Amino acid sequence: MICVRCLRDTAGKVADAPDGSGAWEVYYCERCNYSWRSSEEEEITVIEKRDPEFQLDKTAIESLLNPVPVPPIRK
């Protein structure tokens, strides 16, 4: 499956709605560590509608020090 963020064929489904309703699925990209739900707005799930500023298709992800920073825990 093509990742909506890095445009590589490195994404796949990792979860379904726990109630079995099929309301949403979660996808995850092994290359850029991006995940998204199938129920997100089209600006997230449709590559052609995504803001190019948030794409990583021309970025050498391997050269990034921390491609997906983890924010500090809020207290």
KELOVO-816185 format. One record per residue (C-alpha): residue in one letter; z, x, y. Coordinates in Angstrom, 3 decimals, padded with zeros to 6 digits. Layout:
BEGIN
type:A	zz:Z	xx:X	yy:Y
...
REM end
This chain:
BEGIN
type:M	zz:000.000	xx:000.000	yy:000.000
type:I	zz:-000.831	xx:001.243	yy:003.503
type:C	zz:002.181	xx:001.941	yy:005.729
type:V	zz:001.977	xx:000.080	yy:009.042
type:R	zz:003.494	xx:003.081	yy:010.853
type:C	zz:001.843	xx:006.233	yy:009.473
type:L	zz:-001.259	xx:004.566	yy:007.981
type:R	zz:-000.971	xx:006.385	yy:004.661
type:D	zz:-001.055	xx:004.857	yy:001.201
type:T	zz:002.596	xx:005.734	yy:000.589
type:A	zz:004.384	xx:002.376	yy:001.006
type:G	zz:005.509	xx:-000.165	yy:-001.508
type:K	zz:007.697	xx:-003.180	yy:-001.992
type:V	zz:011.366	xx:-002.350	yy:-002.521
type:A	zz:013.120	xx:-005.736	yy:-002.299
type:D	zz:012.681	xx:-009.506	yy:-002.365
type:A	zz:014.745	xx:-012.227	yy:-000.715
type:P	zz:017.929	xx:-012.328	yy:-002.817
type:D	zz:017.919	xx:-016.112	yy:-003.134
type:G	zz:014.595	xx:-016.009	yy:-004.986
type:S	zz:012.887	xx:-018.128	yy:-002.336
type:G	zz:010.150	xx:-015.592	yy:-001.646
type:A	zz:010.915	xx:-016.006	yy:002.071
type:W	zz:010.500	xx:-012.276	yy:002.665
type:E	zz:009.891	xx:-008.921	yy:001.022
type:V	zz:010.922	xx:-005.469	yy:002.207
type:Y	zz:008.475	xx:-002.582	yy:002.174
type:Y	zz:009.268	xx:001.117	yy:002.495
type:C	zz:007.108	xx:004.162	yy:003.200
type:E	zz:008.015	xx:007.314	yy:001.304
type:R	zz:006.188	xx:009.527	yy:003.809
type:C	zz:007.660	xx:008.439	yy:007.146
type:N	zz:010.768	xx:006.567	yy:005.908
type:Y	zz:009.769	xx:003.399	yy:007.738
type:S	zz:010.750	xx:000.017	yy:006.350
type:W	zz:009.790	xx:-003.498	yy:007.386
type:R	zz:010.090	xx:-007.099	yy:006.227
type:S	zz:007.092	xx:-009.286	yy:005.523
type:S	zz:008.633	xx:-011.886	yy:007.839
type:E	zz:008.510	xx:-009.629	yy:010.932
type:E	zz:006.274	xx:-010.565	yy:013.864
type:E	zz:002.598	xx:-009.586	yy:013.639
type:E	zz:003.236	xx:-006.848	yy:016.230
type:I	zz:005.150	xx:-005.110	yy:013.429
type:T	zz:003.262	xx:-006.089	yy:010.271
type:V	zz:-000.386	xx:-006.051	yy:011.422
type:I	zz:-001.640	xx:-002.529	yy:012.078
type:E	zz:-004.243	xx:-003.636	yy:014.629
type:K	zz:-001.596	xx:-005.439	yy:016.693
type:R	zz:001.005	xx:-002.642	yy:016.715
type:D	zz:001.668	xx:-000.705	yy:019.911
type:P	zz:-000.046	xx:002.693	yy:019.424
type:E	zz:002.972	xx:004.398	yy:020.973
type:F	zz:004.954	xx:003.621	yy:017.825
type:Q	zz:002.341	xx:004.887	yy:015.357
type:L	zz:002.724	xx:008.187	yy:013.517
type:D	zz:-000.807	xx:008.415	yy:012.143
type:K	zz:-001.663	xx:011.551	yy:014.132
type:T	zz:001.756	xx:013.171	yy:013.790
type:A	zz:002.519	xx:015.976	yy:011.363
type:I	zz:005.628	xx:014.274	yy:010.012
type:E	zz:006.494	xx:017.256	yy:007.849
type:S	zz:006.955	xx:019.360	yy:010.997
type:L	zz:009.442	xx:016.989	yy:012.605
type:L	zz:013.047	xx:018.119	yy:012.395
type:N	zz:014.459	xx:014.615	yy:011.975
type:P	zz:011.708	xx:011.998	yy:011.636
type:V	zz:014.131	xx:009.066	yy:011.428
type:P	zz:017.294	xx:009.774	yy:013.417
type:V	zz:020.368	xx:007.839	yy:012.404
type:P	zz:022.214	xx:006.386	yy:015.399
type:P	zz:025.946	xx:006.988	yy:015.712
type:I	zz:028.286	xx:004.376	yy:014.268
type:R	zz:029.443	xx:001.863	yy:016.847
type:K	zz:033.173	xx:001.280	yy:017.007
REM end
